[in-house]
Amino acid sequence: MKGTKNMFTIGNDELKKANPLGSFILCNMCGKRHIIEFGKEKMPDGTWKETKFLSFYKCGNKSYLAGINGKDIRRK
């Protein structure tokens, strides 16, 4: 269906039970390992600090959500 948006939901209980993320992730798309990257938060002094609030990885030219608060949120 054209114009359909994907939605993602995860409950606090699911997040609490999720495994911690490491430095790499085994990609669900291609089966290869990819480096986990982290979002950045702007600090009051104007500098940027890496945060584990949102974690992602890149496979080819696409980015995929991998974690929230350092936990692996991919459903297996």
QUIZIVEN-V270906 format. One record per pair of residues at least 24 apart in sequence whose ideal C-beta (glycine too) atoms are under 10 Angstrom apart, sorted by the first residue. I is the first residue (numbers start at 0). J is the second residue. Records with the same first field share a line. If there is no record, write none. Layout:
BEGIN
I->J + J
END
This chain:
BEGIN
7->64 + 72 + 74
9->67 + 70 + 72 + 74
13->70 + 72 + 74
14->66 + 67 + 68 + 70 + 71 + 72
15->68 + 70
16->70
17->66 + 67 + 68 + 69 + 70 + 71 + 72 + 73 + 74
18->66 + 70 + 71 + 72 + 73 + 75
19->51 + 66 + 68 + 69 + 70 + 71
20->51 + 54 + 56 + 65 + 66 + 67 + 68 + 69 + 70 + 71 + 72 + 73
21->66 + 69 + 71
23->56
24->54 + 55 + 56 + 58 + 63 + 65 + 66 + 71 + 73
25->56 + 73
26->56 + 57 + 58 + 59 + 63 + 65 + 73
27->58 + 63 + 65 + 73 + 74 + 75
28->56 + 58 + 59 + 61 + 63
29->58 + 59
30->58
31->58
32->56
33->57 + 58 + 59 + 63 + 65
35->65 + 66 + 69 + 71
36->62 + 65
37->65 + 66 + 69
END
